[in-house]
């Protein structure tokens, strides 16, 4: 069972060395594809040097800031072209801990999509403000109510897809960008009848660097849910 971890980065130089070290220390059958949007802090150049140490580490350098949804599309295209069985996504800031990867891959044997979930028993979030909790809970309730999504964590980016899911959904056709891409992917997965499992995780707010979440991202997510609800 070969797996590819798609890891979008933008200014993650402070996190990427320790993150890659922890992932490869798990001794999983997994490659890492970093997709770097020309990070001004030199993340891409640092990964180039790390590749000499980790043969299973790869990088796709992109010109300019093309966004999270676009990064996922590029990673999924690479995974399908190179015949990976499972494709994972996670954040590069340690909010998604590598220690959950074995459980996600194990559950991925029985489910088409596995989500590292904050909103199942045993899951949660640490180091968040009250407002961050309210925004996250509200976003999930909004998506579940309007779209009928059954999964508990609709906006989580810590995921494991079976190859057949991406082949059926054609991610390149998804209109959303940014974090709303995650909602649309999940909506399409459930609409096509794919099974979804959730592994409880503790989401820990980033150790270093700056959060990419903005008011613009929240607005785009709201519009995406409305589009899917009324236009499909």
Phi, psi and omega in degrees: 000100181273142183227147175238129175261115179271122188233090178292140179224146169207110183058058178240029182301327182287338186255329193296324180296313181290324180295312179296321179298316181294321181293312182289337177292343179285346179057044176269160174278077189216136171256155177244128174247107175278131176244104188253129182267057176054051183303126179297337182277001177088021179303315182299316179295324178295318178297322176305320179286324180293333179300330178296332180270326184240100181299338182268007176264133181227163179216143172244113178274129178238148181274121177084175181266099185265348173100164185293314180300318178296322178296316178300316180301317179296318179294320179294320178299316179298316182298317180292321179296330184254017168062039174282145180278321180232142181235121181251154173227146176202163176279155184264010188253012181074005172293330171258114185276134180303334184300342180274350184300315179302318180294323180292318178294323178296314177293332179295348175289332186250344181238149180287324177227132176243133179246132169282104197252136174275344193242037168235161180308129183097347179263170179171188180223142179241153175067025176262150170283164176302319180297321179296319176299316182297315181298315182294313179298318181294320180297319179292317179297320180299311182293317181295319183290312184283328186254351180071024180291135182272329181298148184278328182246091187283336188255006182290138178260001179269101190219160174224115181256140166286151182306318185297334178296311181293325178295326182277326186275332184056073185306334181295343180270354181289132186276335185289156173231173179062210184288339178292341174304322182296319179296315182293322177300313181296317179301315180293322178301310182291324180297330180271001175085013177287147181278143183234126175245158181229124175264125179293132176228156169260113178278124181246123183305149191311143178283318186215158180088187187244138180297145180265355182286134181221170176299326178297320178296320179296317179297318179297321180295319178299314181294324180297315180298318179296319179297314181295323182292318188256338181245343179082000000 
